[in-house]
């Protein structure tokens, strides 16, 4: 199990379980104390966020103030802002160079067996 973390809207996390395992997402809101609504702006849009157990999310320690401000002020955020926050987090994780923070590369056709 992981340590409990107080999640806030705008936090960037990596999915640890499910079909989206290894993908980065942005926390949009909390649903009770066990679940968070997350989206990435690409496969998961703002209008249809994923309800994810917080134990299945790995905190990256990165917070997108732009997303948080937009959610606070208007209650909405554009998918472009979500994509930008995720891409910025990917760049920061790649710069650190530590294996635990590395984003797994997308599988190409050879690995899929196509």
C-alpha positions as CSV (number, residue, x, y, z in Angstrom):
1,X,0.0,0.0,0.0
2,X,1.0,3.6,-0.5
3,X,1.0,6.4,2.0
4,X,-2.2,8.4,2.1
5,X,-1.8,11.7,0.2
6,X,-4.2,14.6,0.4
7,X,-5.1,15.1,-3.3
8,X,-5.9,18.6,-4.6
9,X,-7.4,19.6,-8.0
10,X,-4.5,20.3,-10.3
11,X,-2.2,17.5,-9.0
12,X,-0.5,15.4,-11.6
13,X,-0.5,11.6,-11.0
14,X,0.5,8.4,-12.7
15,X,-2.0,5.6,-12.9
16,X,-0.8,2.4,-11.3
17,X,-3.6,0.1,-12.2
18,X,-6.2,-0.5,-14.9
19,X,-6.2,0.0,-18.7
20,X,-4.5,3.3,-18.3
21,X,-1.6,2.0,-16.2
22,X,1.5,4.1,-16.5
23,X,-0.3,7.1,-18.1
24,X,-0.3,10.6,-16.5
25,X,-3.5,12.3,-15.5
26,X,-4.6,15.5,-13.7
27,X,-6.8,15.3,-10.6
28,X,-9.9,17.4,-11.3
29,X,-11.9,16.8,-8.1
30,X,-12.3,14.4,-5.2
31,X,-15.3,12.0,-4.9
32,X,-15.4,11.1,-1.3
33,X,-12.2,10.3,0.4
34,X,-11.3,7.2,-1.7
35,X,-11.9,8.4,-5.2
36,X,-10.6,11.1,-7.5
37,X,-11.9,12.3,-10.8
38,X,-9.0,12.4,-13.3
39,X,-8.6,13.4,-17.0
40,X,-5.7,13.9,-19.4
41,X,-7.4,16.0,-22.0
42,X,-6.7,13.5,-24.7
43,X,-8.2,10.0,-24.2
44,X,-10.0,11.2,-21.1
45,X,-11.7,14.5,-21.7
46,X,-12.8,17.0,-19.0
47,X,-16.5,16.3,-19.7
48,X,-16.1,12.5,-19.1
49,X,-13.5,12.2,-16.3
50,X,-12.4,8.8,-14.9
51,X,-13.4,7.9,-11.4
52,X,-10.2,6.4,-10.0
53,X,-9.4,4.9,-6.6
54,X,-6.7,7.1,-5.0
55,X,-4.7,4.0,-4.0
56,X,-4.3,3.4,-7.8
57,X,-2.7,6.8,-8.3
58,X,0.9,7.5,-7.8
59,X,1.7,11.2,-6.9
60,X,4.4,12.8,-8.9
61,X,4.7,15.9,-6.6
62,X,3.8,18.2,-9.5
63,X,0.9,20.6,-9.3
64,X,-0.5,22.6,-12.2
65,X,-1.6,25.9,-10.8
66,X,-3.1,26.9,-14.2
67,X,-5.5,24.0,-14.1
68,X,-6.3,24.6,-10.4
69,X,-7.0,28.3,-11.0
70,X,-9.3,27.5,-13.9
71,X,-11.2,25.0,-11.9
72,X,-11.5,27.4,-9.0
73,X,-12.6,30.4,-11.1
74,X,-15.0,28.8,-13.6
75,X,-15.5,25.2,-12.5
76,X,-14.2,24.0,-15.9
77,X,-10.9,23.6,-17.6
78,X,-10.1,23.2,-21.3
79,X,-8.7,19.9,-22.6
80,X,-5.8,21.9,-24.1
81,X,-4.8,23.0,-20.6
82,X,-5.0,19.4,-19.4
83,X,-2.8,18.2,-22.3
84,X,-0.3,21.0,-21.6
85,X,-0.1,20.2,-17.9
86,X,0.5,16.5,-18.7
87,X,3.1,17.2,-21.3
88,X,4.9,19.6,-19.0
89,X,4.9,16.9,-16.2
90,X,6.3,14.4,-18.7
91,X,9.2,16.8,-19.5
92,X,9.9,17.4,-15.8
93,X,9.9,13.7,-15.1
94,X,12.2,13.0,-18.0
95,X,14.6,15.7,-16.8
96,X,15.0,14.2,-13.4
97,X,16.3,11.0,-15.0
98,X,15.4,8.7,-12.1
99,X,14.0,5.3,-13.2
100,X,11.0,5.6,-10.8
101,X,10.0,8.9,-12.4
102,X,10.5,7.8,-16.0
103,X,7.4,7.7,-18.2
104,X,7.1,4.4,-20.0
105,X,7.4,5.0,-23.8
106,X,4.4,4.2,-26.0
107,X,4.5,0.7,-27.4
108,X,5.2,0.6,-31.1
109,X,3.8,-1.9,-33.7
110,X,6.7,-4.3,-33.3
111,X,6.1,-4.8,-29.6
112,X,2.4,-5.3,-30.2
113,X,3.1,-8.1,-32.6
114,X,1.5,-6.3,-35.6
